[in-house]
């Protein structure tokens, strides 16, 4: 199928150069780019997050992670309280 698209001249020149460097046509490059974008959009959850965030998000929401985060923040706060303002002048 044929279609017409508009893009900035600079983007078109960069795309043409990249296609030439890869030894493919501009049509093949644009097709690859669109297919890649479509593939990545289908690997997102219903919330719009990338699929890898499913695992991370579950970990970050766990009670164990929240407790650990609070402990780390407490240590950081205690260390900052020990800083003498005179040392920074």
N, CA, C and O atoms as CSV, one atom per row, in Angstrom:
chain,resi,resn,atom,element,x,y,z
A,1,UNK,N,N,0.840,-1.163,0.000
A,1,UNK,CA,C,0.000,0.000,0.000
A,1,UNK,C,C,0.896,1.240,0.000
A,1,UNK,O,O,1.965,1.253,0.610
A,2,UNK,N,N,0.449,2.249,-0.677
A,2,UNK,CA,C,1.201,3.499,-0.724
A,2,UNK,C,C,0.501,4.525,0.144
A,2,UNK,O,O,-0.723,4.536,0.271
A,3,UNK,N,N,1.321,5.395,0.745
A,3,UNK,CA,C,0.790,6.499,1.530
A,3,UNK,C,C,1.776,7.653,1.475
A,3,UNK,O,O,2.934,7.472,1.098
A,4,UNK,N,N,1.325,8.814,1.844
A,4,UNK,CA,C,2.186,9.991,1.887
A,4,UNK,C,C,2.295,10.434,3.336
A,4,UNK,O,O,1.293,10.542,4.042
A,5,UNK,N,N,3.509,10.685,3.764
A,5,UNK,CA,C,3.713,11.195,5.116
A,5,UNK,C,C,4.546,12.468,5.041
A,5,UNK,O,O,5.334,12.658,4.115
A,6,UNK,N,N,4.360,13.321,6.015
A,6,UNK,CA,C,5.149,14.540,6.091
A,6,UNK,C,C,6.035,14.447,7.320
A,6,UNK,O,O,5.596,14.015,8.386
A,7,UNK,N,N,7.287,14.856,7.160
A,7,UNK,CA,C,8.213,14.897,8.281
A,7,UNK,C,C,9.207,16.018,8.023
A,7,UNK,O,O,9.376,16.458,6.886
A,8,UNK,N,N,9.858,16.476,9.076
A,8,UNK,CA,C,10.843,17.538,8.886
A,8,UNK,C,C,11.956,17.096,7.943
A,8,UNK,O,O,12.333,15.925,7.920
A,9,UNK,N,N,12.475,18.039,7.167
A,9,UNK,CA,C,13.544,17.741,6.206
A,9,UNK,C,C,14.746,17.086,6.882
A,9,UNK,O,O,15.331,16.140,6.355
A,10,UNK,N,N,15.101,17.601,8.050
A,10,UNK,CA,C,16.263,17.063,8.768
A,10,UNK,C,C,16.038,15.588,9.133
A,10,UNK,O,O,16.948,14.769,9.011
A,11,UNK,N,N,14.832,15.262,9.575
A,11,UNK,CA,C,14.518,13.878,9.931
A,11,UNK,C,C,14.575,12.982,8.703
A,11,UNK,O,O,15.090,11.866,8.765
A,12,UNK,N,N,14.047,13.469,7.595
A,12,UNK,CA,C,14.071,12.693,6.361
A,12,UNK,C,C,15.509,12.434,5.910
A,12,UNK,O,O,15.846,11.315,5.523
A,13,UNK,N,N,16.354,13.462,5.960
A,13,UNK,CA,C,17.760,13.276,5.553
A,13,UNK,C,C,18.460,12.254,6.453
A,13,UNK,O,O,19.211,11.404,5.975
A,14,UNK,N,N,18.206,12.348,7.750
A,14,UNK,CA,C,18.824,11.383,8.677
A,14,UNK,C,C,18.336,9.962,8.387
A,14,UNK,O,O,19.113,9.009,8.431
A,15,UNK,N,N,17.047,9.833,8.090
A,15,UNK,CA,C,16.484,8.522,7.776
A,15,UNK,C,C,17.082,7.980,6.472
A,15,UNK,O,O,17.418,6.798,6.384
A,16,UNK,N,N,17.211,8.831,5.481
A,16,UNK,CA,C,17.806,8.402,4.212
A,16,UNK,C,C,19.252,7.959,4.421
A,16,UNK,O,O,19.679,6.944,3.869
A,17,UNK,N,N,20.004,8.717,5.215
A,17,UNK,CA,C,21.395,8.335,5.494
A,17,UNK,C,C,21.477,7.010,6.241
A,17,UNK,O,O,22.317,6.167,5.927
A,18,UNK,N,N,20.605,6.828,7.229
A,18,UNK,CA,C,20.609,5.583,7.990
A,18,UNK,C,C,20.253,4.397,7.098
A,18,UNK,O,O,20.874,3.338,7.179
A,19,UNK,N,N,19.260,4.584,6.259
A,19,UNK,CA,C,18.871,3.511,5.338
A,19,UNK,C,C,20.036,3.156,4.420
A,19,UNK,O,O,20.309,1.978,4.185
A,20,UNK,N,N,20.713,4.160,3.906
A,20,UNK,CA,C,21.863,3.917,3.026
A,20,UNK,C,C,22.971,3.192,3.790
A,20,UNK,O,O,23.582,2.261,3.264
A,21,UNK,N,N,23.231,3.614,5.024
A,21,UNK,CA,C,24.255,2.951,5.834
A,21,UNK,C,C,23.918,1.484,6.087
A,21,UNK,O,O,24.801,0.627,6.127
A,22,UNK,N,N,22.623,1.212,6.257
A,22,UNK,CA,C,22.182,-0.167,6.521
A,22,UNK,C,C,22.034,-0.978,5.227
A,22,UNK,O,O,21.859,-2.196,5.264
A,23,UNK,N,N,22.106,-0.294,4.099
A,23,UNK,CA,C,21.969,-0.977,2.812
A,23,UNK,C,C,20.542,-1.390,2.505
A,23,UNK,O,O,20.308,-2.400,1.841
A,24,UNK,N,N,19.584,-0.603,2.993
A,24,UNK,CA,C,18.174,-0.896,2.738
A,24,UNK,C,C,17.510,0.355,2.176
A,24,UNK,O,O,18.086,1.443,2.195
A,25,UNK,N,N,16.303,0.182,1.681
A,25,UNK,CA,C,15.577,1.332,1.137
A,25,UNK,C,C,14.937,2.121,2.266
A,25,UNK,O,O,14.784,1.631,3.385
A,26,UNK,N,N,14.571,3.348,1.947
A,26,UNK,CA,C,13.875,4.183,2.921
A,26,UNK,C,C,12.551,3.527,3.313
A,26,UNK,O,O,12.155,3.576,4.477
A,27,UNK,N,N,11.880,2.925,2.363
A,27,UNK,CA,C,10.619,2.226,2.654
A,27,UNK,C,C,10.845,1.120,3.676
A,27,UNK,O,O,10.059,0.965,4.611
A,28,UNK,N,N,11.923,0.346,3.499
A,28,UNK,CA,C,12.216,-0.732,4.446
A,28,UNK,C,C,12.531,-0.176,5.836
A,28,UNK,O,O,12.109,-0.742,6.845
A,29,UNK,N,N,13.272,0.932,5.885
A,29,UNK,CA,C,13.610,1.544,7.162
A,29,UNK,C,C,12.356,2.033,7.885
A,29,UNK,O,O,12.183,1.783,9.077
A,30,UNK,N,N,11.492,2.725,7.162
A,30,UNK,CA,C,10.264,3.251,7.767
A,30,UNK,C,C,9.372,2.095,8.219
A,30,UNK,O,O,8.769,2.161,9.291
A,31,UNK,N,N,9.285,1.051,7.420
A,31,UNK,CA,C,8.484,-0.115,7.792
A,31,UNK,C,C,9.022,-0.746,9.072
A,31,UNK,O,O,8.252,-1.080,9.972
A,32,UNK,N,N,10.354,-0.913,9.157
A,32,UNK,CA,C,10.976,-1.467,10.367
A,32,UNK,C,C,10.654,-0.605,11.579
A,32,UNK,O,O,10.315,-1.116,12.646
A,33,UNK,N,N,10.763,0.706,11.404
A,33,UNK,CA,C,10.533,1.623,12.522
A,33,UNK,C,C,9.087,1.552,13.008
A,33,UNK,O,O,8.834,1.524,14.213
A,34,UNK,N,N,8.151,1.523,12.079
A,34,UNK,CA,C,6.735,1.454,12.460
A,34,UNK,C,C,6.434,0.112,13.115
A,34,UNK,O,O,5.726,0.062,14.120
A,35,UNK,N,N,6.963,-0.974,12.557
A,35,UNK,CA,C,6.731,-2.299,13.148
A,35,UNK,C,C,7.321,-2.380,14.554
A,35,UNK,O,O,6.715,-2.958,15.455
A,36,UNK,N,N,8.504,-1.798,14.736
A,36,UNK,CA,C,9.123,-1.787,16.057
A,36,UNK,C,C,8.258,-1.016,17.050
A,36,UNK,O,O,8.041,-1.469,18.174
A,37,UNK,N,N,7.774,0.133,16.638
A,37,UNK,CA,C,6.915,0.950,17.506
A,37,UNK,C,C,5.631,0.201,17.847
A,37,UNK,O,O,5.183,0.230,18.994
A,38,UNK,N,N,5.044,-0.459,16.876
A,38,UNK,CA,C,3.829,-1.230,17.128
A,38,UNK,C,C,4.100,-2.398,18.071
A,38,UNK,O,O,3.300,-2.679,18.963
A,39,UNK,N,N,5.219,-3.069,17.875
A,39,UNK,CA,C,5.587,-4.202,18.725
A,39,UNK,C,C,5.753,-3.742,20.172
A,39,UNK,O,O,5.281,-4.403,21.097
A,40,UNK,N,N,6.423,-2.609,20.364
A,40,UNK,CA,C,6.634,-2.096,21.718
A,40,UNK,C,C,5.328,-1.645,22.353
A,40,UNK,O,O,5.152,-1.776,23.564
A,41,UNK,N,N,4.418,-1.118,21.559
A,41,UNK,CA,C,3.157,-0.655,22.137
A,41,UNK,C,C,2.279,-1.826,22.553
A,41,UNK,O,O,1.451,-1.675,23.451
A,42,UNK,N,N,2.433,-2.981,21.931
A,42,UNK,CA,C,1.625,-4.136,22.314
A,42,UNK,C,C,2.222,-4.883,23.498
A,42,UNK,O,O,1.579,-5.781,24.042
A,43,UNK,N,N,3.448,-4.529,23.913
A,43,UNK,CA,C,4.033,-5.180,25.074
A,43,UNK,C,C,3.803,-4.339,26.327
A,43,UNK,O,O,4.462,-4.545,27.347
A,44,UNK,N,N,2.885,-3.408,26.251
A,44,UNK,CA,C,2.551,-2.589,27.412
A,44,UNK,C,C,1.282,-3.135,28.054
A,44,UNK,O,O,0.416,-3.688,27.376
A,45,UNK,N,N,1.187,-2.977,29.344
A,45,UNK,CA,C,0.005,-3.429,30.053
A,45,UNK,C,C,-1.146,-2.463,29.788
A,45,UNK,O,O,-0.977,-1.448,29.112
A,46,UNK,N,N,-2.308,-2.789,30.325
A,46,UNK,CA,C,-3.467,-1.930,30.143
A,46,UNK,C,C,-3.225,-0.541,30.723
A,46,UNK,O,O,-3.805,0.435,30.247
A,47,UNK,N,N,-2.375,-0.439,31.744
A,47,UNK,CA,C,-2.102,0.849,32.367
A,47,UNK,C,C,-1.143,1.700,31.537
A,47,UNK,O,O,-0.912,2.865,31.858
A,48,UNK,N,N,-0.578,1.116,30.458
A,48,UNK,CA,C,0.353,1.847,29.625
A,48,UNK,C,C,1.800,1.662,30.022
A,48,UNK,O,O,2.695,2.240,29.403
A,49,UNK,N,N,2.046,0.844,31.072
A,49,UNK,CA,C,3.417,0.609,31.508
A,49,UNK,C,C,4.053,-0.472,30.642
A,49,UNK,O,O,3.359,-1.373,30.170
A,50,UNK,N,N,5.365,-0.392,30.428
A,50,UNK,CA,C,6.061,-1.459,29.701
A,50,UNK,C,C,5.901,-2.783,30.456
A,50,UNK,O,O,5.719,-2.784,31.674
A,51,UNK,N,N,5.967,-3.891,29.747
A,51,UNK,CA,C,5.731,-5.193,30.368
A,51,UNK,C,C,6.716,-5.504,31.483
A,51,UNK,O,O,6.358,-6.198,32.434
A,52,UNK,N,N,7.968,-5.001,31.391
A,52,UNK,CA,C,8.935,-5.290,32.438
A,52,UNK,C,C,8.551,-4.632,33.759
A,52,UNK,O,O,9.024,-5.039,34.820
A,53,UNK,N,N,7.684,-3.603,33.693
A,53,UNK,CA,C,7.267,-2.927,34.910
A,53,UNK,C,C,6.322,-3.790,35.746
A,53,UNK,O,O,6.141,-3.525,36.934
A,54,UNK,N,N,5.720,-4.812,35.148
A,54,UNK,CA,C,4.835,-5.689,35.918
A,54,UNK,C,C,5.603,-6.292,37.085
A,54,UNK,O,O,5.121,-6.285,38.218
A,55,UNK,N,N,6.775,-6.805,36.817
A,55,UNK,CA,C,7.586,-7.410,37.867
A,55,UNK,C,C,8.104,-6.344,38.820
A,55,UNK,O,O,7.977,-6.487,40.036
A,56,UNK,N,N,8.675,-5.294,38.292
A,56,UNK,CA,C,9.226,-4.239,39.144
A,56,UNK,C,C,8.131,-3.609,39.985
A,56,UNK,O,O,8.305,-3.388,41.183
A,57,UNK,N,N,7.015,-3.324,39.359
A,57,UNK,CA,C,5.917,-2.687,40.078
A,57,UNK,C,C,5.427,-3.536,41.239
A,57,UNK,O,O,5.118,-3.006,42.306
A,58,UNK,N,N,5.352,-4.843,41.044
A,58,UNK,CA,C,4.934,-5.730,42.123
A,58,UNK,C,C,5.948,-5.699,43.252
A,58,UNK,O,O,5.576,-5.701,44.426
A,59,UNK,N,N,7.219,-5.670,42.906
A,59,UNK,CA,C,8.273,-5.633,43.910
A,59,UNK,C,C,8.228,-4.319,44.687
A,59,UNK,O,O,8.322,-4.314,45.914
A,60,UNK,N,N,8.085,-3.222,43.976
A,60,UNK,CA,C,8.092,-1.909,44.611
A,60,UNK,C,C,6.896,-1.718,45.529
A,60,UNK,O,O,6.976,-0.960,46.496
A,61,UNK,N,N,5.798,-2.387,45.243
A,61,UNK,CA,C,4.594,-2.242,46.052
A,61,UNK,C,C,4.570,-3.189,47.245
A,61,UNK,O,O,3.687,-3.091,48.096
A,62,UNK,N,N,5.523,-4.096,47.312
A,62,UNK,CA,C,5.517,-5.071,48.398
A,62,UNK,C,C,5.828,-4.413,49.732
A,62,UNK,O,O,6.555,-3.421,49.788
A,63,UNK,N,N,5.278,-4.965,50.801
A,63,UNK,CA,C,5.522,-4.445,52.147
A,63,UNK,C,C,7.004,-4.525,52.479
A,63,UNK,O,O,7.547,-3.621,53.113
A,64,UNK,N,N,7.655,-5.585,52.062
A,64,UNK,CA,C,9.087,-5.753,52.324
A,64,UNK,C,C,9.888,-4.597,51.731
A,64,UNK,O,O,10.814,-4.090,52.364
A,65,UNK,N,N,9.539,-4.189,50.540
A,65,UNK,CA,C,10.249,-3.086,49.889
A,65,UNK,C,C,9.985,-1.775,50.618
A,65,UNK,O,O,10.901,-0.972,50.796
A,66,UNK,N,N,8.747,-1.551,51.041
A,66,UNK,CA,C,8.421,-0.310,51.752
A,66,UNK,C,C,9.186,-0.228,53.074
A,66,UNK,O,O,9.681,0.840,53.435
A,67,UNK,N,N,9.285,-1.347,53.799
A,67,UNK,CA,C,10.022,-1.365,55.061
A,67,UNK,C,C,11.493,-1.056,54.804
A,67,UNK,O,O,12.098,-0.258,55.519
A,68,UNK,N,N,12.062,-1.684,53.789
A,68,UNK,CA,C,13.464,-1.460,53.438
A,68,UNK,C,C,13.704,-0.006,53.050
A,68,UNK,O,O,14.705,0.586,53.453
A,69,UNK,N,N,12.814,0.559,52.290
A,69,UNK,CA,C,12.942,1.951,51.875
A,69,UNK,C,C,12.904,2.879,53.079
A,69,UNK,O,O,13.689,3.824,53.158
A,70,UNK,N,N,12.006,2.621,54.011
A,70,UNK,CA,C,11.932,3.454,55.230
A,70,UNK,C,C,13.219,3.349,56.036
A,70,UNK,O,O,13.697,4.351,56.569
A,71,UNK,N,N,13.785,2.149,56.133
A,71,UNK,CA,C,15.027,1.964,56.881
A,71,UNK,C,C,16.174,2.742,56.236
A,71,UNK,O,O,16.962,3.384,56.930
A,72,UNK,N,N,16.262,2.682,54.936
A,72,UNK,CA,C,17.315,3.409,54.220
A,72,UNK,C,C,17.134,4.906,54.414
A,72,UNK,O,O,18.102,5.619,54.679
A,73,UNK,N,N,15.896,5.390,54.283
A,73,UNK,CA,C,15.640,6.821,54.454
A,73,UNK,C,C,15.988,7.266,55.864
A,73,UNK,O,O,16.515,8.365,56.042
A,74,UNK,N,N,15.709,6.447,56.875
A,74,UNK,CA,C,16.043,6.785,58.259
A,74,UNK,C,C,17.554,6.961,58.420
A,74,UNK,O,O,18.009,7.906,59.064
A,75,UNK,N,N,18.318,6.056,57.836
A,75,UNK,CA,C,19.783,6.142,57.905
A,75,UNK,C,C,20.277,7.412,57.226
A,75,UNK,O,O,21.153,8.100,57.751
A,76,UNK,N,N,19.728,7.720,56.080
A,76,UNK,CA,C,20.116,8.934,55.353
A,76,UNK,C,C,19.797,10.172,56.183
A,76,UNK,O,O,20.628,11.071,56.307
A,77,UNK,N,N,18.594,10.218,56.752
A,77,UNK,CA,C,18.204,11.365,57.567
A,77,UNK,C,C,19.126,11.533,58.773
A,77,UNK,O,O,19.532,12.649,59.095
A,78,UNK,N,N,19.456,10.431,59.437
A,78,UNK,CA,C,20.341,10.491,60.603
A,78,UNK,C,C,21.720,11.017,60.222
A,78,UNK,O,O,22.312,11.810,60.954
A,79,UNK,N,N,22.225,10.578,59.084
A,79,UNK,CA,C,23.542,11.041,58.644
A,79,UNK,C,C,23.535,12.525,58.307
A,79,UNK,O,O,24.496,13.234,58.606
A,80,UNK,N,N,22.464,12.996,57.691
A,80,UNK,CA,C,22.384,14.411,57.368
A,80,UNK,C,C,22.264,15.268,58.626
A,80,UNK,O,O,22.741,16.402,58.654
A,81,UNK,N,N,21.635,14.735,59.654
A,81,UNK,CA,C,21.535,15.471,60.910
A,81,UNK,C,C,22.898,15.638,61.567
A,81,UNK,O,O,23.101,16.582,62.331
A,82,UNK,N,N,23.823,14.750,61.288
A,82,UNK,CA,C,25.155,14.806,61.880
A,82,UNK,C,C,26.056,15.844,61.206
A,82,UNK,O,O,27.110,16.191,61.738
A,83,UNK,N,N,25.652,16.325,60.070
A,83,UNK,CA,C,26.478,17.283,59.339
A,83,UNK,C,C,26.460,18.622,60.071
A,83,UNK,O,O,25.399,19.146,60.411
A,84,UNK,N,N,27.634,19.158,60.302
A,84,UNK,CA,C,27.765,20.451,60.959
A,84,UNK,C,C,27.781,21.534,59.879
A,84,UNK,O,O,28.580,21.484,58.945
A,85,UNK,N,N,26.899,22.495,60.021
A,85,UNK,CA,C,26.784,23.556,59.021
A,85,UNK,C,C,28.117,24.306,58.853
A,85,UNK,O,O,28.420,24.801,57.768
A,86,UNK,N,N,28.883,24.384,59.901
A,86,UNK,CA,C,30.178,25.075,59.827
A,86,UNK,C,C,31.135,24.349,58.887
A,86,UNK,O,O,31.988,24.982,58.267
A,87,UNK,N,N,31.004,23.044,58.776
A,87,UNK,CA,C,31.886,22.265,57.894
A,87,UNK,C,C,31.665,22.607,56.426
A,87,UNK,O,O,32.542,22.360,55.599
A,88,UNK,N,N,30.525,23.162,56.094
A,88,UNK,CA,C,30.168,23.447,54.698
A,88,UNK,C,C,30.546,24.859,54.286
A,88,UNK,O,O,30.339,25.239,53.134
A,89,UNK,N,N,31.084,25.625,55.181
A,89,UNK,CA,C,31.426,27.019,54.826
A,89,UNK,C,C,32.815,27.121,54.320
A,89,UNK,O,O,33.268,28.212,53.976
